[in-house]
Amino acid sequence: MKQLITILFIGIFSFSMAAQEKVAKIEFKETTVDYGTIEKGADGVRTFEFTNTGNAPLIISKVSSSCGCTVPKKPDGPILPGETGEIQVKYDTKRVMPIRKTITVLSNAETPTVALKIKGEVIDPDKTSVLEKRKKSVMEN
């Protein structure tokens, strides 16, 4: 009886070790994209590039944003080991304000949840600050 239990234990242990060897790993080139200072209505599309550095196909199941002003797009199919892919993010640049958003990526990778960030500022070039208006003299008109 002890031999049977020992054989079962060794079999289950070696099976679990073999199952753990095949795993997808997601490695991003950058986890933060800086838009810098962009004008209202400018192109708000940016991409996060990544590579599957594991030895199993990488499947991205969901990509979501912390706000409705940011729309992420995930790859359609699996990313095979050694291949690269990208997650496209479109920010609504009609909103004049600082950009600080998080994009959450869920996958079958060794690290199943990854947080990506975008930052920057959208400005309206038609609006001038009070300081710039004061530089003009009343007499110049």
Order of alpha helices (4+ residues) and beta strands (2+ residues): alpha-beta-beta-beta-beta-beta-beta-beta-beta-alpha
